[in-house]
Amino acid sequence: AITVRRPRAEVYAFWRDLENLPGFMTHVRSVRVVDERRSLWVAGGPAGRTVAWEAHVVEDRPGELVSWRSAGGAAVRGGGLVRFADAPGGRGTEVRVELRYDPPGGTVGAAFAWLFGEHPEQQLRDDLRRFKQVMETGEVVRSDGAPGGKRARAEFPQHPARPLSDREIAEEVRV
């Protein structure tokens, strides 16, 4: 969950436009809306592979919630729910995400993904922070200490801001 300092209708509308999601969900490469209920997703997977699936909106209550599930036979099986509520004290909108996910490879696959920062719970926390930034500032903010951000969507989670090492500076110059 995260609190976004924007009106609930605006936060819901941005999220409900599924083609906005790759702008802050680093593992999601693309979302193409097929119709009001169906969308096609492509995401980065383990070992640099991509996975694709069709998702269906199960319930949509404007300004309040959106729930979805993957279509039968999808490469990625799961679903979820996003709730939007007014934050206490007029501070904006609380966004709560519940995610259900069957990891490829079962328990071993989930442990491997967690170890390498690819577990859905880790990704979701990072995605929600970026969503807040996009809604409140219009972009994902990068610090001077990490100008490249998560470059190729393959880096480990970012560390606290610190000066770049000589090696990191050399790498940035080459990019």
N, C-alpha and C positions, 0 to 999 in steps of 0.2 A: 504494500500500500504506500501511497505517497500523496501529499497535499500539493495541489497546483493552484497558484494565485491567479486563477481565471474563472469566469462564470461557468457553471456546470453545462449549460447548453453548448457553449463554445468548445469545451473540453470533449464532451461527448461527440459533437459533430466532427472534430478533427480525427478522433480515434475511429469513428464509424466509417470514415473515408479510408478504407483499408489500404489504398495505394499510398497513403502517407506513412504507413508503418515501417517500410524499409529505411526511411529517413532517420529513425532513431533506434531501430532494432538491428544491431550490427550483423547478426547471423542470418537475417532475412534478406535475400538478394532481390526478390521482386514479389509483388502481389498483383495479380490481374483479376479485376472484378468481372465475372461472367454475367451475373444478373444480381438482383436484389439479395438473393440468398446464397449464391455460390461464388467461390473465388479460387483461383489457382495460385499456389504458393511455391516458391523455390527458395531453399535455404542452404547455407553451408553446412556440410556434414563432416564427420571424422575423416582425417587423412586428406583433407583438401577436396573431398568429393562434394557433390551437391545432391540434395534430395528434393523431390517435388511431390506435391499432393494436392488434392481438392478438399476444401473446407466448406462446410454448410453452416449458415447462421441458423441456430435453433430457436432463439428468442431474441427479440429486439424491442425494447421499451425505450423510445427516444428520451434522452436525458437521464436515464436511470440505469439501464444495463444492456449488455450485448453478450449472448452466449453462442458458442460454436462447437462443432465437432468435426473431425476429419471424416471424409466419405469412406464407406466400406472398401476394404482392400487397399487403403492408402499406405504408402511407404512409411509415413509417420502417423501413428495412431494416437489419438488423444483428443482433447477438447479443453474448453475453459469458459470462464465467465469474467467479465469486467463490469464492476459496479461503480456508478458515479453518484455521489451524495454531496450536499452542501457541507462544507467544513464548518466546525463550530466557530462562532464569533465573526462570521462573515469573511473568513480568511481564504475563500476560494472553493475548490472542489477536492474532495477526497476521492482518489481512484484506487480501487481494490481489485487485484487480479488473482483469480484462482486458476491454476493450470493443472490439467491431468495429462500424463504423458507416459507412454510405454516405450522405454528406451530400447533401441536396437541392441541386441546382445544381452538383454535382461539385466540382472544385478551386476554382472561383471562389466557390461557396457556402461552402465550408469556410474560405477566406481571409476572407470577409466576416464569418462567424460568429466566427472567432478575433479579429478586430479589435474586435468589439463584445462580447467576453466571453461568447459563447454557444457556443464550441467545446466539444464533449463532454469533452475532456481537462481544460479549465479547470473546467467544471462538476463533473466527477468529483472533482477535488482538493478543491474547496470542499465537495462533498457528503460526502466521507469525513471531513473535519474536523468537520462538523456531526454525522455519525453517531457519531463518538467522543464528542462532547459529550453527545449524547442517551443513549448507553449508560453513560457514567460519571457524569453529573449528573442525568439525567432530563429535560433540556431543552437547547435551543440557547441558549448564553450570549451576551448582548449586553453590550458595554462601555458605560459612561456616556457615552463620547465618540461613540457611534453608537446612540442609543436606538431609532431606527426600524429599524435593521438594513437588510436589503434589502427595503424596504417592498413595493412592488408587483411583486416578482420581475423588475423591469426595470432596476434600478440596475447601474452598473458595479461590479466587485469592490470590496469595502470597502478603505479605506486604513487605515494605522496609526492608533491612537487619538490624538486631538488635541482641543482645545477646539472647540466648535461656533462657527461664524462668526455674526454678527448675522443674516445672511440665513437660515442653517440653523435658527437658533433661531426665527425668524419662521415658517418653513415648518412646524416641529414644532408650534407653537402652533395653526396653522390646521388641522392634521390632527387 
